[in-house]
Amino acid sequence: MSSIYEKIKAIAPDVTIEENGLSMIVVPSKEMPLVATYLSEKESFDSLVALIGNDWGESLGVVYIIDSTKTNERVVLKTSTTDKETPTLYSVANVWQSADLNEREVYDFFGIRFIGHPDMRRIFLREDWKGYPLRKDYDASPEANPVPVTNEYNADTTISLQEQEDGTIKEEERVIFSPEDYVVNIGPQHPATHGVMRFRTAIEGETIKKIDPVCGYIHRGIEKLAEGLTYPQTLHFTDRLDYLSAHQNRHALCMCIEEAMGIEVPERAKYIRTIMDELSRIGSHLLLYSTLCMDLGSITAFIYGFRDRDKVLDIFDDTCGGRLIMNYNKIGGVMADIHPDFVTKVKNFIKYMPKGLEEYHELFSGNVIAKNRMVGVGVLSKEDAIKYGIFGPTGRASGWANDVRKLEPYGVYDKVDFEQVVLTEGDTYARYMIRLKEIEQSLHIIEQLIDNIPEGDYAAKTKPIIKLPEGNYFKRVEGARGAFGVYIESKGDKTPYRMKFVSQGLNLIGAVDHITRDTKIADLIAIGGSLDYVIPDIDR
C-alpha cells in the first residue's frame, strides 16, 4: 500500500491515508478521475471488487476496493462530498465498466449523482420515490414517503451530468430507447428470466439491439435493516440473499466479524464450514444444470438434476434442520455439530455423483440441439469479464482465473489440492461445462476432508453482546456464482454503522446488454440461464 500511496501522491498531492481496519487512500473528489485512470492504466488495477456508498454524517461518499489481476495487489480508495443538498462525485464507469450499475445503486440509496455517468436513473426504487433510504436522516414514515399505488412509469430518456470546459456541470438528456425502437418486456415472469428480473428489450425482428435491465421487484432493504440489528441478528440475512449459496454467504459475514474481533475459529468448525461450502456449490451447480436444460427443452435432464440435488439437501436437512435456508454458520463456528450419519451420507454421495455426471453428459452435453443453442452463443471475452467485474464460473469460462479460494484462501482450502477450472471459449456452452467440471473438483475437495475432520469444539465461545472495534472491514468468499463480499463499517457499537453485501449478481446483470447484442431472443434465455444470477442476491 505504501508504494502505491506514494505513487498516487506524486500525481495527486492532496491525497491522504486513513488507517482504520482497512488502509484507505482518501482522494479529493476532483482528483478521482485522474487517480482512477492512473491506477487502471499505469498500475494495472483493472478489477473493481466493490463500490460502496456511505453517509458519514457530515459528508456522503464512496469506498472503492480495487484489485490488480496481474499482481494480486489491492488498493482501497475513499472519496466524499460535504454537499448533502445536491451531492455529486465523479464517475469511474469509464474506467471500470462494473461501476455503471453500482453507481446507480449509490445514487438510488444515497442521492449522490456521478458526473460523467451516462445514465443517472434509480436502479431498484421507482423514479418517483421520495428520499434516499440509506442516508442516516432518511424519514421512512408514511407521511413523508407514502407508498405509491400507481403504475411505475419507465422513461425512454435519462439524465447525464457532464462537466463543461469552464468547470460548470450541465445536465444532458440522453436517449434510452428512441421512438423507432420496438421495445418488448422479457420478464419479470419467473420462468423467462430466472426470477423477477425485467429486461426492456429493443428488437429488430428477433434480433436484440439493446437491453435495459429493471431491478428491484423484490428489494427488501436488507442493508438498511442491518443497521438496526446486533451482529448475530444480521446473520440470517445472508441465507436469504443468494439462497443457493446460503452457507458461503454466511461464512463471509462470520469471517468478517471474526477477523475484526480477533476470534480464532476451532479447526473442526473450519473443516465443517469448508465441506458445507462445497456441498452448497454442488447443489447450486446442479440447479443450474437442471434449469438451463429445461430452458432449452430437456425436461428429463431437469428431473435428473433435481433428483441428485435432493441428495445434497437431505444431507443439509440432517445437520442443519433446513434444506434451503440453513442458518448454520455462526460467529465463532457453527450452530451444532454434524449429524451422526453425516460422514457416511457424504461419502456415499461422493461415490454416487460421478455416475450422475456421466449421465448428464450422455443425456445433454453432447446433444446436437443443445450444442447448437450454446456453442458460440453469448461470447464474453476475458478482457470484458474483468471490465464488467464478472467473477466466479462465468468469468473463469472466459479465461479469467479469479477463484477466491486460490487467491485469498480461507477455511481449510489451503490444506486441500484442487484445480481451478478455467476455460477460454467464453460462450454459453463453456459456462455450462465449467459448472459440471467444478462439481468434480468440489467432490475432490470433500473427499480429502471428510475422513479428516478433527475432534474438538465446533464453535468458539463468544460474548453475549458483540461489539466490533471501530474501523472498516472487508472479507469475501467464493460463492457458487463468484466472489461474495461483506463490508462492515463499525463505530464500536453492537450494531453496524454500515453493512454492505457485495453482490455478484448485479455485475452479471450489468453485462447482459453487452453479451446479448445482435443475438436472438431465444439466445437471451440460454445466455441468462448460463449466467446463473439469483434475483434476491441482486435486489437485496
FIMARMI-407068 format. One line per 3 residues: number of its first residue (from 1); their letters; for each residue x, y, z of C-alpha. Coordinates in Angstrom, 1 decimal, always signed. Layout:
! FIMARMI-407068
NUM> A> X,Y,Z ~ ...
END
This chain:
! FIMARMI-407068
1> MSS> +0.0,+0.0,+0.0 ~ +2.8,+2.5,+0.9 ~ +4.4,+2.3,-2.5
4> IYE> +1.1,+2.8,-4.3 ~ +0.2,+5.6,-2.0 ~ +3.5,+7.4,-2.8
7> KIK> +2.9,+7.0,-6.5 ~ -0.6,+8.4,-6.2 ~ +0.6,+11.3,-4.1
10> AIA> +3.1,+12.2,-6.8 ~ +0.2,+12.9,-9.2 ~ -2.4,+14.0,-6.7
13> PDV> -0.6,+15.7,-3.8 ~ -3.8,+16.3,-1.7 ~ -4.5,+12.6,-1.1
16> TIE> -4.1,+11.3,+2.5 ~ -4.1,+7.9,+4.1 ~ -6.6,+6.6,+6.6
19> ENG> -5.6,+3.6,+8.8 ~ -8.7,+2.2,+10.4 ~ -9.1,-1.5,+9.8
22> LSM> -8.7,-1.1,+6.1 ~ -5.9,+1.1,+4.8 ~ -7.7,+3.7,+2.7
25> IVV> -6.3,+6.3,+0.4 ~ -8.6,+9.4,+0.8 ~ -8.9,+11.1,-2.6
28> PSK> -10.4,+14.6,-3.1 ~ -13.4,+14.3,-5.4 ~ -11.8,+16.5,-8.1
31> EMP> -8.8,+14.1,-8.2 ~ -10.8,+10.9,-8.5 ~ -10.8,+10.7,-12.4
34> LVA> -7.1,+11.2,-12.5 ~ -6.3,+8.7,-9.8 ~ -8.7,+6.0,-11.2
37> TYL> -7.2,+6.4,-14.7 ~ -3.7,+6.2,-13.3 ~ -4.4,+3.1,-11.3
40> SEK> -6.0,+1.3,-14.2 ~ -3.6,+2.3,-17.0 ~ -0.3,+2.6,-15.2
43> ESF> -0.5,+0.2,-12.3 ~ -2.8,-2.5,-13.8 ~ -5.5,-2.1,-11.1
46> DSL> -8.1,-3.4,-13.6 ~ -10.7,-5.2,-11.3 ~ -13.2,-3.2,-9.3
49> VAL> -14.1,-5.5,-6.4 ~ -16.6,-3.3,-4.6 ~ -18.1,+0.2,-4.8
52> IGN> -19.7,+1.1,-1.5 ~ -21.8,+4.2,-0.8 ~ -21.9,+5.7,+2.7
55> DWG> -23.3,+8.5,+4.8 ~ -20.7,+9.7,+7.3 ~ -22.9,+12.4,+8.8
58> ESL> -21.1,+15.5,+7.6 ~ -20.4,+14.0,+4.2 ~ -21.6,+11.5,+1.7
61> GVV> -19.2,+9.4,-0.3 ~ -17.9,+6.1,-1.7 ~ -15.3,+3.5,-0.8
64> YII> -13.7,+1.6,-3.8 ~ -11.9,-1.7,-3.4 ~ -9.8,-2.4,-6.4
67> DST> -7.5,-5.3,-7.3 ~ -4.8,-5.9,-9.9 ~ -5.3,-9.2,-11.8
70> KTN> -1.6,-9.1,-12.7 ~ +0.0,-8.6,-9.3 ~ -2.9,-9.6,-7.0
73> ERV> -2.4,-6.4,-5.1 ~ -5.3,-4.5,-3.6 ~ -5.9,-0.7,-3.1
76> VLK> -8.8,+0.9,-1.2 ~ -9.9,+4.4,-2.1 ~ -12.3,+6.8,-0.4
79> TST> -13.8,+10.0,-1.7 ~ -16.6,+12.2,-0.4 ~ -18.5,+15.4,-0.7
82> TDK> -19.8,+17.7,+2.1 ~ -22.7,+19.0,-0.1 ~ -25.6,+17.0,+1.1
85> ETP> -28.2,+19.1,-0.7 ~ -27.0,+18.3,-4.2 ~ -24.2,+15.8,-3.8
88> TLY> -22.0,+15.0,-6.8 ~ -18.9,+12.9,-7.3 ~ -17.0,+11.9,-10.4
91> SVA> -17.9,+8.6,-12.2 ~ -15.4,+5.9,-12.7 ~ -17.6,+3.9,-15.0
94> NVW> -15.5,+4.9,-18.0 ~ -12.5,+3.2,-16.2 ~ -14.2,+0.2,-14.7
97> QSA> -17.4,-0.8,-16.5 ~ -18.8,-2.6,-13.5 ~ -19.2,+0.7,-11.8
100> DLN> -22.1,+1.5,-14.1 ~ -24.9,-0.2,-12.2 ~ -23.1,+0.1,-8.9
103> ERE> -23.0,+3.9,-9.2 ~ -26.7,+3.9,-10.0 ~ -27.3,+1.9,-6.8
106> VYD> -25.4,+4.6,-4.8 ~ -27.5,+7.3,-6.4 ~ -30.6,+5.3,-5.6
109> FFG> -29.9,+5.0,-1.9 ~ -27.7,+8.0,-1.1 ~ -28.7,+10.6,-3.7
112> IRF> -25.1,+11.0,-5.0 ~ -25.1,+11.9,-8.7 ~ -22.0,+10.9,-10.7
115> IGH> -20.5,+13.4,-13.1 ~ -19.8,+11.7,-16.4 ~ -22.1,+8.7,-15.8
118> PDM> -24.2,+8.1,-18.9 ~ -27.4,+7.1,-17.1 ~ -28.4,+8.7,-13.7
121> RRI> -31.6,+6.8,-13.0 ~ -32.6,+4.8,-10.0 ~ -31.9,+1.1,-10.4
124> FLR> -34.0,-0.5,-7.6 ~ -36.6,+2.0,-6.5 ~ -39.2,+3.8,-8.5
127> EDW> -38.1,+7.1,-10.1 ~ -40.8,+8.9,-8.1 ~ -39.5,+7.5,-4.8
130> KGY> -39.0,+10.3,-2.2 ~ -35.7,+10.4,-0.4 ~ -32.7,+8.2,-0.2
133> PLR> -33.2,+5.3,+2.2 ~ -29.6,+4.6,+3.2 ~ -29.0,+8.1,+4.4
136> KDY> -28.9,+8.4,+8.2 ~ -31.5,+11.1,+8.2 ~ -34.0,+9.3,+6.0
139> DAS> -37.6,+9.6,+7.0 ~ -39.5,+6.4,+6.2 ~ -42.8,+7.5,+7.7
142> PEA> -45.9,+7.1,+5.6 ~ -46.5,+10.9,+5.9 ~ -43.0,+11.8,+4.5
145> NPV> -42.9,+8.9,+2.0 ~ -46.3,+7.5,+1.1 ~ -46.2,+4.2,-0.8
148> PVT> -47.1,+4.8,-4.5 ~ -50.1,+3.0,-5.7 ~ -50.0,+3.9,-9.3
151> NEY> -48.2,+2.0,-12.1 ~ -44.5,+3.0,-12.4 ~ -43.6,+5.0,-15.5
154> NAD> -40.4,+4.0,-17.3 ~ -39.0,+6.9,-19.2 ~ -37.2,+6.4,-22.6
157> TTI> -34.7,+9.1,-21.7 ~ -32.3,+9.7,-18.9 ~ -30.1,+12.5,-17.5
160> SLQ> -26.3,+12.5,-17.6 ~ -24.2,+15.1,-15.8 ~ -21.3,+16.4,-17.9
163> EQE> -18.6,+18.8,-16.9 ~ -18.1,+21.7,-19.2 ~ -14.8,+23.4,-20.2
166> DGT> -15.4,+26.2,-17.7 ~ -15.9,+23.7,-14.9 ~ -19.7,+24.0,-14.6
169> IKE> -21.9,+20.9,-14.6 ~ -24.6,+20.6,-17.2 ~ -27.5,+18.2,-17.3
172> EER> -27.7,+16.4,-20.7 ~ -30.7,+14.4,-21.8 ~ -29.8,+11.0,-23.3
175> VIF> -32.0,+8.5,-25.2 ~ -32.5,+5.0,-23.8 ~ -35.0,+4.0,-26.5
178> SPE> -35.9,+6.1,-29.5 ~ -39.5,+6.2,-30.9 ~ -38.3,+4.0,-33.7
181> DYV> -37.3,+1.2,-31.3 ~ -39.6,-1.7,-30.9 ~ -39.4,-2.5,-27.2
184> VNI> -40.8,-5.6,-25.5 ~ -40.7,-6.8,-21.9 ~ -38.9,-10.0,-21.2
187> GPQ> -39.8,-10.8,-17.6 ~ -40.4,-10.2,-14.8 ~ -42.2,-13.6,-15.0
190> HPA> -40.0,-16.1,-13.2 ~ -39.7,-18.8,-16.0 ~ -38.4,-16.3,-18.6
193> THG> -35.7,-14.6,-16.5 ~ -35.0,-17.0,-13.6 ~ -36.7,-14.7,-11.1
196> VMR> -38.4,-11.4,-11.1 ~ -36.0,-9.6,-13.4 ~ -37.3,-7.4,-16.2
199> FRT> -35.4,-6.8,-19.4 ~ -36.8,-3.9,-21.5 ~ -35.6,-5.2,-24.9
202> AIE> -35.3,-3.4,-28.2 ~ -35.6,-5.8,-31.0 ~ -35.5,-5.8,-34.8
205> GET> -37.3,-8.9,-35.9 ~ -36.0,-11.5,-33.4 ~ -32.6,-9.8,-33.1
208> IKK> -31.7,-8.0,-29.8 ~ -30.5,-4.4,-30.3 ~ -30.4,-3.2,-26.7
211> IDP> -31.4,-4.4,-23.2 ~ -32.3,-2.1,-20.3 ~ -32.5,-4.2,-17.1
214> VCG> -35.1,-3.2,-14.5 ~ -34.3,-4.4,-11.0 ~ -35.9,-4.1,-7.6
217> YIH> -39.1,-6.1,-7.8 ~ -38.1,-7.9,-4.5 ~ -35.9,-5.2,-2.9
220> RGI> -36.2,-5.7,+0.8 ~ -33.9,-3.1,+2.3 ~ -31.6,-5.7,+4.0
223> EKL> -28.6,-3.3,+4.3 ~ -30.8,-0.7,+6.0 ~ -32.4,-3.2,+8.3
226> AEG> -28.9,-4.5,+9.3 ~ -28.1,-1.1,+10.8 ~ -30.7,-1.6,+13.5
229> LTY> -29.7,-5.1,+14.4 ~ -26.9,-6.7,+16.5 ~ -24.2,-8.6,+14.7
232> PQT> -25.7,-12.1,+15.5 ~ -29.1,-10.8,+14.3 ~ -27.7,-9.8,+10.9
235> LHF> -26.5,-13.3,+10.1 ~ -29.9,-14.6,+8.9 ~ -30.0,-12.1,+6.1
238> TDR> -27.1,-13.8,+4.2 ~ -29.0,-17.0,+3.7 ~ -31.8,-15.1,+2.0
241> LDY> -29.6,-13.3,-0.5 ~ -28.2,-15.8,-2.9 ~ -30.1,-18.6,-1.2
244> LSA> -28.3,-21.2,-3.3 ~ -25.0,-20.1,-1.7 ~ -26.5,-19.7,+1.8
247> HQN> -23.6,-21.4,+3.6 ~ -21.0,-19.4,+1.7 ~ -22.7,-16.1,+2.2
250> RHA> -23.0,-16.6,+5.9 ~ -19.4,-17.8,+6.0 ~ -18.3,-14.5,+4.6
253> LCM> -20.2,-12.4,+7.1 ~ -19.0,-14.6,+10.0 ~ -15.3,-14.3,+8.8
256> CIE> -15.6,-10.5,+8.5 ~ -16.9,-10.3,+12.1 ~ -14.4,-12.9,+13.4
259> EAM> -11.4,-11.1,+11.9 ~ -12.5,-7.8,+13.3 ~ -12.8,-9.3,+16.8
262> GIE> -9.7,-11.5,+16.6 ~ -11.8,-14.7,+17.2 ~ -9.9,-17.9,+16.5
265> VPE> -12.3,-20.4,+14.9 ~ -11.8,-24.1,+16.0 ~ -10.2,-26.3,+13.4
268> RAK> -13.2,-28.7,+13.5 ~ -15.5,-25.8,+12.5 ~ -13.2,-24.8,+9.7
271> YIR> -13.4,-28.3,+8.2 ~ -17.2,-28.4,+8.6 ~ -17.6,-25.0,+7.0
274> TIM> -15.5,-25.9,+4.0 ~ -17.3,-29.2,+3.4 ~ -20.7,-27.4,+3.7
277> DEL> -19.5,-24.7,+1.3 ~ -18.6,-27.3,-1.3 ~ -21.8,-29.2,-0.9
280> SRI> -23.6,-25.9,-1.5 ~ -21.6,-25.3,-4.6 ~ -22.5,-28.8,-5.9
283> GSH> -26.2,-28.2,-5.1 ~ -26.2,-24.8,-6.8 ~ -24.4,-26.1,-10.0
286> LLL> -26.9,-29.0,-10.1 ~ -29.7,-26.4,-10.1 ~ -28.0,-24.5,-13.0
289> YST> -27.7,-27.7,-14.9 ~ -31.4,-28.6,-14.3 ~ -32.9,-25.2,-15.1
292> LCM> -30.6,-24.4,-18.1 ~ -31.5,-27.8,-19.6 ~ -35.2,-27.1,-19.0
295> DLG> -34.8,-23.6,-20.6 ~ -33.5,-25.4,-23.7 ~ -36.2,-28.0,-23.8
298> SIT> -34.8,-31.0,-21.9 ~ -37.3,-31.8,-19.1 ~ -35.7,-35.2,-18.5
301> AFI> -32.3,-33.5,-17.7 ~ -34.2,-31.2,-15.3 ~ -35.6,-34.1,-13.4
304> YGF> -32.2,-35.9,-13.2 ~ -30.5,-32.8,-11.8 ~ -33.2,-32.2,-9.2
307> RDR> -33.0,-35.9,-8.2 ~ -29.3,-35.6,-7.4 ~ -29.6,-32.1,-5.8
310> DKV> -32.1,-33.6,-3.4 ~ -29.4,-35.9,-2.1 ~ -27.4,-32.8,-1.1
313> LDI> -30.4,-31.2,+0.5 ~ -31.0,-34.4,+2.5 ~ -27.5,-34.1,+4.0
316> FDD> -28.2,-30.4,+4.9 ~ -31.5,-31.3,+6.4 ~ -30.0,-33.9,+8.8
319> TCG> -27.4,-31.4,+10.3 ~ -29.0,-28.0,+9.8 ~ -32.7,-28.8,+10.0
322> GRL> -33.3,-26.9,+6.7 ~ -32.9,-27.6,+3.0 ~ -32.6,-24.1,+1.6
325> IMN> -32.2,-21.6,+4.4 ~ -29.8,-23.4,+6.8 ~ -28.9,-20.7,+9.4
328> YNK> -25.9,-22.9,+10.2 ~ -22.7,-20.8,+10.4 ~ -22.5,-18.6,+13.5
331> IGG> -19.9,-16.2,+14.8 ~ -17.0,-18.4,+16.0 ~ -18.0,-21.6,+14.3
334> VMA> -21.2,-23.5,+13.5 ~ -24.5,-23.8,+15.3 ~ -24.4,-27.5,+16.0
337> DIH> -22.1,-30.5,+15.4 ~ -22.6,-32.6,+12.3 ~ -25.3,-35.4,+12.3
340> PDF> -24.1,-38.9,+13.3 ~ -24.8,-40.0,+9.7 ~ -23.2,-37.0,+8.1
343> VTK> -19.8,-38.6,+7.2 ~ -21.5,-41.8,+5.8 ~ -24.0,-40.0,+3.7
346> VKN> -21.4,-37.6,+2.3 ~ -19.1,-40.5,+1.4 ~ -21.9,-42.3,-0.3
349> FIK> -22.7,-39.2,-2.3 ~ -19.1,-38.8,-3.4 ~ -19.2,-42.3,-4.8
352> YMP> -22.6,-41.8,-6.5 ~ -22.2,-38.4,-8.1 ~ -19.6,-39.1,-10.8
355> KGL> -22.0,-41.6,-12.4 ~ -24.6,-38.9,-12.4 ~ -22.2,-36.5,-14.2
358> EEY> -21.6,-39.2,-16.8 ~ -25.4,-39.4,-17.2 ~ -25.7,-35.6,-17.7
361> HEL> -23.0,-35.6,-20.4 ~ -24.6,-38.5,-22.2 ~ -28.1,-37.0,-22.0
364> FSG> -27.4,-33.4,-22.8 ~ -23.8,-32.2,-23.1 ~ -23.2,-33.9,-26.5
367> NVI> -26.7,-33.4,-27.8 ~ -26.6,-31.7,-31.2 ~ -29.5,-29.4,-30.5
370> AKN> -28.1,-28.3,-27.1 ~ -24.7,-27.6,-28.7 ~ -26.2,-25.6,-31.5
373> RMV> -28.0,-23.5,-28.9 ~ -24.9,-22.9,-26.8 ~ -21.7,-23.1,-28.7
376> GVG> -20.5,-19.7,-29.9 ~ -23.6,-18.0,-28.4 ~ -23.2,-15.1,-25.9
379> VLS> -19.4,-14.9,-26.1 ~ -17.8,-12.9,-23.2 ~ -14.0,-12.2,-23.7
382> KED> -11.6,-12.3,-20.8 ~ -11.0,-8.6,-21.0 ~ -14.7,-7.9,-20.9
385> AIK> -15.2,-10.3,-18.0 ~ -12.6,-8.3,-16.0 ~ -14.0,-5.0,-17.1
388> YGI> -17.6,-5.9,-16.1 ~ -16.5,-7.5,-12.9 ~ -17.7,-11.0,-13.8
391> FGP> -16.1,-13.2,-11.2 ~ -16.8,-16.9,-10.5 ~ -17.5,-19.6,-13.0
394> TGR> -18.8,-17.2,-15.6 ~ -15.5,-15.3,-15.5 ~ -13.4,-18.4,-15.5
397> ASG> -15.3,-19.7,-18.5 ~ -13.8,-16.7,-20.3 ~ -10.3,-17.5,-19.2
400> WAN> -10.0,-15.3,-16.1 ~ -8.6,-17.3,-13.1 ~ -10.3,-15.4,-10.3
403> DVR> -11.2,-18.1,-7.7 ~ -11.1,-16.5,-4.2 ~ -10.3,-20.0,-2.7
406> KLE> -7.0,-19.8,-4.5 ~ -6.3,-16.0,-4.3 ~ -7.3,-15.5,-0.7
409> PYG> -7.6,-19.0,+0.9 ~ -9.9,-19.3,+3.9 ~ -11.5,-22.2,+5.8
412> VYD> -9.1,-25.1,+5.0 ~ -8.8,-24.5,+1.3 ~ -5.0,-24.1,+1.9
415> KVD> -4.9,-27.7,+3.0 ~ -6.5,-29.4,+0.0 ~ -5.5,-30.0,-3.5
418> FEQ> -7.9,-28.9,-6.3 ~ -7.8,-27.5,-9.7 ~ -9.1,-24.0,-10.6
421> VVL> -11.2,-24.9,-13.7 ~ -10.6,-22.3,-16.4 ~ -11.9,-22.4,-20.0
424> TEG> -11.3,-19.9,-22.7 ~ -14.3,-20.1,-25.1 ~ -16.4,-17.6,-23.0
427> DTY> -19.6,-18.8,-24.6 ~ -22.8,-20.3,-23.2 ~ -21.5,-23.8,-23.6
430> ARY> -18.3,-23.1,-21.7 ~ -20.4,-21.5,-18.9 ~ -22.4,-24.7,-18.8
433> MIR> -19.5,-27.1,-18.9 ~ -17.5,-25.3,-16.2 ~ -20.2,-25.9,-13.6
436> LKE> -20.0,-29.7,-14.3 ~ -16.2,-29.6,-14.1 ~ -16.4,-27.7,-10.8
439> IEQ> -18.7,-30.3,-9.3 ~ -15.9,-32.8,-9.9 ~ -13.4,-30.5,-8.1
442> SLH> -15.8,-30.0,-5.2 ~ -16.2,-33.7,-4.8 ~ -12.4,-34.0,-4.8
445> IIE> -12.1,-31.4,-2.1 ~ -14.8,-33.0,+0.1 ~ -13.1,-36.4,-0.4
448> QLI> -9.9,-35.1,+1.1 ~ -11.6,-33.6,+4.1 ~ -14.4,-36.0,+5.1
451> DNI> -12.3,-38.6,+6.8 ~ -10.0,-36.0,+8.4 ~ -12.4,-33.8,+10.4
454> PEG> -10.6,-33.1,+13.6 ~ -12.1,-33.7,+17.0 ~ -12.7,-30.7,+19.3
457> DYA> -15.1,-27.8,+19.7 ~ -17.4,-26.9,+16.8 ~ -17.6,-23.2,+17.9
460> AKT> -15.5,-20.8,+19.9 ~ -17.1,-19.1,+22.9 ~ -18.2,-15.6,+22.3
463> KPI> -19.6,-12.8,+24.4 ~ -23.4,-12.4,+24.6 ~ -23.0,-8.8,+23.3
466> IKL> -20.7,-8.5,+20.3 ~ -19.1,-5.1,+19.6 ~ -16.7,-4.7,+16.7
469> PEG> -13.7,-2.4,+17.2 ~ -14.2,+0.9,+15.4 ~ -13.0,+0.6,+11.8
472> NYF> -13.7,-0.8,+8.3 ~ -13.6,-4.5,+7.5 ~ -14.0,-6.5,+4.3
475> KRV> -13.9,-10.2,+3.6 ~ -15.1,-12.3,+0.7 ~ -15.6,-16.0,-0.2
478> EGA> -16.0,-17.9,-3.5 ~ -19.8,-18.4,-3.7 ~ -21.4,-20.6,-6.3
481> RGA> -21.8,-17.6,-8.6 ~ -18.5,-16.0,-7.8 ~ -17.0,-13.6,-5.2
484> FGV> -19.4,-12.7,-2.4 ~ -18.1,-9.9,-0.2 ~ -19.1,-8.3,+3.1
487> YIE> -18.0,-4.8,+4.0 ~ -18.7,-3.6,+7.6 ~ -18.0,-0.1,+9.0
490> SKG> -18.2,-0.1,+12.8 ~ -18.3,+2.8,+15.2 ~ -17.6,+0.4,+18.1
493> DKT> -21.3,-0.2,+18.8 ~ -23.2,-3.5,+19.0 ~ -24.8,-2.7,+15.6
496> PYR> -23.0,-1.9,+12.3 ~ -22.8,+1.6,+11.1 ~ -22.8,+0.3,+7.6
499> MKF> -23.1,-3.2,+6.3 ~ -22.7,-3.8,+2.6 ~ -23.2,-7.1,+0.8
502> VSQ> -21.2,-7.1,-2.4 ~ -23.4,-8.9,-4.9 ~ -22.0,-10.8,-7.9
505> GLN> -25.5,-10.8,-9.5 ~ -25.6,-7.1,-10.1 ~ -22.4,-7.3,-12.2
508> LIG> -23.8,-10.2,-14.2 ~ -26.9,-8.2,-15.0 ~ -24.8,-5.3,-15.9
511> AVD> -23.1,-7.4,-18.6 ~ -26.3,-8.8,-20.2 ~ -26.8,-5.9,-22.7
514> HIT> -23.2,-6.3,-23.9 ~ -23.3,-10.1,-24.2 ~ -26.7,-10.3,-25.9
517> RDT> -26.2,-7.6,-28.6 ~ -27.2,-8.9,-32.0 ~ -28.2,-12.3,-30.7
520> KIA> -31.7,-13.7,-30.9 ~ -34.5,-13.6,-28.2 ~ -34.2,-17.3,-27.8
523> DLI> -30.4,-16.8,-27.2 ~ -31.2,-14.5,-24.3 ~ -32.9,-17.3,-22.5
526> AIG> -29.9,-19.6,-22.9 ~ -27.4,-16.8,-22.1 ~ -29.4,-15.8,-19.0
529> GSL> -29.6,-19.4,-17.8 ~ -25.8,-19.8,-18.2 ~ -25.0,-16.6,-16.2
532> DYV> -26.8,-18.1,-13.2 ~ -27.8,-14.9,-11.5 ~ -30.1,-15.1,-8.4
535> IPD> -32.5,-12.2,-8.1 ~ -32.6,-11.8,-4.3 ~ -28.8,-11.5,-4.4
538> IDR> -29.2,-8.6,-6.8 ~ -32.1,-6.8,-5.2 ~ -31.1,-7.4,-1.5
END
